[in-house]
Amino acid sequence: MEKLESLLANEIAFFADGGPNLNVVAKTLSGIQPVSDLLLYIYDKYQTNFFVVSAEVNHQSAVLFYSGQRLISCQVFELLDDGKISRINTIVDPEKLKDLEKTLS
């Protein structure tokens, strides 16, 4: 937990886009403790068996989560000058993920 929290800026913000047909755990959160708790919950509950790939999305660092060949989610990170993460945009909307896969190919 300490390692994760050390990567996050004090004013960290988390946003999730599930689209119109997919419920997400939380749409928005802020603060180191709530965001780190949610990230660990999501990882433990949903992502432990996914294949993880680092990428660049819209000129920002990102992590892609795959189940087999299927892209399940994408987390895009906005970084501060000191390298800490100030914002995490999580995409789980299947339609947006299909569009993202096209741009990554």
N, C-alpha and C positions, 0 to 999 in steps of 0.2 A: 504494500500500500504506500509506503514512504517513497519508493522509487517512482510510482505512478504520480503521486502528488508533487514530486519534485519537478516533473515535466510540465505542470500546469501553472499558468499565470494566476495571480490572485483574483483577477477579474474574469476568469474562464467562463465562457458561455457555451452551452450545448444546445444544438437544434436538431430535431429529427423530422424528416419528411417521409411520411408513410403513404402519401397520396390520398385520394378520396376513399379507397377501399381497404386500407390496411391500418389497423390500430397500432400505435407505437407505445412503448412503456412510458415515455415522457416526450412531449413535443419541445419543451424548453426547460432549461435549468441554468443556474449560475452558482458560482462559488466552488472552491476546491473540493470541499467535503462532499456536497451533494453530487457533483459531477463524477468524482472518482468512485463514489459508492455505486452510482448508476453504471459506469463503465465496467466495473467488476461484476456487477449483477448481470449485465447483458452478456459479458464474456462467459461467465459461469453457466448461465441459463441457455444461451443460444449459440455461442461461437466456438466452443471448445473443440468441436470436430471439423471446423472449417479450415481450408487451406488459405493462408494469408499471403498477399502479395503487396509489396510497396509500389506506389505509382505516383505519377504527377497528374493532377486533374485541374484544369484551368490555371496552370502555372503554380499550383500549390501542392504540398506534400499530401499524400493520401494513402490509405490502407484499404485494400479490396479483400473482401471475404467471399470465398468460393466454396460451394458444396459440389464436388466433382467439377464439371465444366460450367456450372451455372453460377453467375454472380448473384450473391444473396444480399450484400450490403456494401456500402462504401462510406468511409469516414474521411472527410477532407479537413485539413488542419490549417488554420491561420496562425502564423508564428510571429512573435515579437522579435525585435532586434537581438535580444539575448537568447533566442532560440526556444523560449517557453511557448507553450500552446495557449493562445488567447481565445480560440473559438474552434469548436468541432461541429462540422455540418455532417450529419449522418443521413444518407439516402438509403431508404429501403423500399421506396415506391417501385414496383416491378416495371412499370412503363419507363420511368426515368433511368432505371438500371439498364434496360434494353438499349436506350439511346446512348447511355454512357459506354456500353460495350462496343457499340459501333464506332465511337470516336477513339477508343483504345486500340482497335484492330489495325 
